[in-house]
């Protein structure tokens, strides 16, 4: 493996570790930070690339945007190798302490292995050195560079984004949806639709110079970032309306999910277990159902 071809410097002290579907970002300075960890299927390659980048330096912390399996899968392997601290929202840390959550993450990563033709199970033991961070926190990289922690719920309740200052580089996790390799944007309002829309609008207001997405691409240039976020907002509204129309016709959520999977998500270019896609779609349909329930509530 030619490591020089799988790593790029995309800004001062910001490196992208290229890999299929799941780019990772290393921010270096007086302290070094990795944002998310990808799936466990790639853990050996990730560690080799980190060793190449860090040489004899320490990977101080892993910043988790949220708790999903494809963002946390390699965390135990990376932590075991480098002894890194794990930083995430209070809810993310609480979830990762639960045995049933770790077992679900382990199972989904094993299923992902099978999708990729990797015939081995994976592990997800208890993580060590976990600390919670919250909206507005400042995480120092060096004397003149820092992350600002931004609460961006809607994809999940535990979602955080990280704004690298002073460059204004935003790491949104999945709070801004997924851009596929065919340039299509898939909404991901799994937890709460209104919160998801509010979070995207908040990100538009940041006027970031670069958007470091956790799947497929990063986007450079304030205008291009704004364009992506506005497209993400529009696609979310369109999907919500389609789900709402299906609910209005009396379709059950499983039927709506299958219809969307066939018509709206036909050849997903971020691969994964079908179970994961079904969970995502059912969650988004339930999020739209919740909008109806809240609209029908009347004060006593």
N, C-alpha and C positions, 0 to 999 in steps of 0.2 A: 504494500500500500504506500503510494507516494503521498506523504502527509502534506507536502506543500500544495498539492492540487486539491486538497479537501478542506483547506483552511484559507480564509481571506481576511485581510484587515479592511474594515469598512468605514472606520473613523478612528480618530486618535484613541488608542488604547481600547478599541472595541473590535473584537474578532468574531467572525461567524464560522462555526464548525458545520460544514456542509454534510448533509446526509439526506437520504430519500425521505421526503415528506416532513421531516422533523429537524429543521435547522436549530442549532443551539448558539447562544451568545455568551461570550466571555468578556467581562469588563475587567481590565487590569489597572493596577495603580499601586499605592502603598498597601492596599488590600485588593484581593481578587475575588470576583463574584461570577457565578454561573447562574443564568436565568433559566429555570426549569431543567428537566433532565431527560426528556424523551422516554421512549419505551425501553424495556429491559433487553429487547432483542439486539440493541445496538450498544450495549454497555461496554463491551470490550473495545470496540472501535472508538467510542467516546473517550474512554480512559487513556488510550494511546495518544489521541489527539490533544487531550488536556496535558498529558506529560510533555508532549512536544512543545506546546505553547508556554507552559509554566516553567520548564526546565527545572531549576531547583527551588522555585517559589511555591508558596502555599496557596491552595484554593481555600480561601477563608470561609466563604459562605455560599450556600445555594439559596437563591431567592425563588420561592414557588408562587406562581400567579394563582394557582388553585390546586385542588386535590385530585383531579382526574388522572386515570391510569397512564395516559399517554404523556403526562407532564411530570409524573412522579416515578415512573417505572424503574429508571436506573438509579434513583436516589440512594438505595441501600448499597449498591456496588460502588458508586462514586464516594459516598461517605466512608465506606470501609477503606478505600484506597487513600483518600486524602485527609480524612478526619474533619471534614467540613461541617460547619454549623448549618442547620436547616432553619430558614426564616420564612414565615407565611402568616396569613391572617389567623386570628385566634381560632376561628372555626376550622380552618385547614389543619392546624396543629391538633385540635381536639379530634378531628376525624382520623388523622393518621395514627393516633394513639389507640384507636379501637381495633380490636382483633378482627371483627367482621369486615371492616372497611379494608384493612390490609389484605385479608383473604380475597375480597372482591378485586382489588388492584392486582394481586398475584394471578388470579384466575383470568382476568381480562388480558394481562400481558402474556400468559401462556397461550390463550386463544390467538392473540396477535402473532406469536411465534409460529403457530400452525398455519395461519393465513400466509405468512412469509415463507413457508416451507421449512421452518426451523423445528426440528423434531426433538425439542427438549422443553421441560417445564422451567419455570422461573421461581424466584423467591421474593418475598417481601417481609423480612423480619422487622421487629420494632426498630425505629430510627432513634438515634441518640442526639443530644445537643440540639433540641428543637426549641425555638423561641418565637413568640408571637410578635407581630408588628401591626401597626394600624394606620388608618388614614391620617396623612399629615406628618408622619414620622420622616426624619431625615437619616439616611444611612451614608456615612462618610466612606469615600473611596480613597481620597487623598485630601490635602488641605484646600484644594480649589475645585474638587469634583465630588458630587454626591448624587444619591438617588432620593427622589421624593416619592413617598408611598401614597398611592391614590386608590381609594375604594371605588371599585367599578362592578357592582353586583348586577345580576340579571342572567348571565350565563350560568353562574352558580351563586349561592349566597356567600361563598367564601372568596370570591374573585377580587384580586388586587392587580393594579397596574403599577409599573415603575417608570418614572420619568428621570432620565439621566441628564443632569445639569452640569455645566451651563449649555451643553450642546442641544438640549431639548430633543432627546431621542426617547421615544416612548416604546415600552414593552407591555403590550396590552393583554398578553395571554389570549384566551378565546373570547374576551369581552367585546371584541369588534368583529366577531364572525371569522369564518375561514375563507381564504381565497384559494381556489383550486388552481391546478396547473393549466386549466383551460381558461383562466381569468374569471371564472364565475364565483360569485360570493354566496356562501351559504350562511344563513342566519343561525344563531345558536342561543336563543332565549329559553334556556332549559328551566331556569328557576322562576323568573318573573319577567313578563314582557315589558311592563312599564319601566321597571328598574333598568332593563337592558337598553331601552331607547334612551333613557336619561343618561346612562353611562356613555353611550356613543356620542350624544350631544356634548357631554362634558369633555370628551376627548377631542371633539372638533374645536371646542373653545380653547384648548391648550395650544393649538397652532404648532404642533410638533414638526421638527425638521426631518425626522426619520421615524418610520414605524417598523419595529422589529417584530414581525409576526412569527408565531411558533410553528406555522405550517407553510411550507413551500417557498415563500418569498419574504423579502424585506423591501420597503418602499422608501425611496429617497426623494427629498424635495417637499417643501411645505405645501405647495399646490397639489402635488400628487397624493400626499397623505390626506389632505382635505377631500380630494376627489374620491379616494377609496372609502373614507369614513362616510361620506354622503351617500355613496352607492350602497354601502352596508346598511345604512339607515333605511334607504328606499327598499332594498330587498327584504328587510325585516317586516316592513309595513305590508308589502305585497304578499309575503307568505302568511302573515297573520290574517289578512283579509281572505285568502284562499281557505285557510283552516276555518275561519268564521263562517264562510259560505257553506262549507261542507257540514259544519255543525248545524247550521240553520236548516239544511236539507234532511236532518235527522240521522246522518251517518254516525256510526259508533266510532270510537277513537281508534280501534284496531284497524277498521276499514280505511279510515282517513290516513293512518300511518302507512299502510301498504300502498295506497294510491300515490302518496307523496314519494315514497321510496322508489316506485316504478317510474313516475313521471317527472318529479322535480329533482330527484337525486339519482339519475340513471347510471351510471358508471362513475362512482365516486373516485376521485383521483387522490384523496387522502384515504388510504386503505385501512382496513380494520375489521374486526369481527362484526358480522351482521347484527349480533346482539347489541353492540354499542350503538349502531345506527338506529335500531329500533327503540332503544332506551331514549336516545336523543329526541327522536320524532314524537314518541309518546309524551315525553316531558314537555315539548313545545305545544302540543295539542292541549294538554292539561293546563298549561300556562294561559292559553286563550280561553279555555273553559272558565278559569278563575276570573278572567276579566268580566265575563258574563255574570258570574255569581256576585262580584263586587258591584256591578252596575245595577243589579236587581235588589241590592240591599237598601232598605229604607230606614231612616231613623225612627226610633220608637217615640 
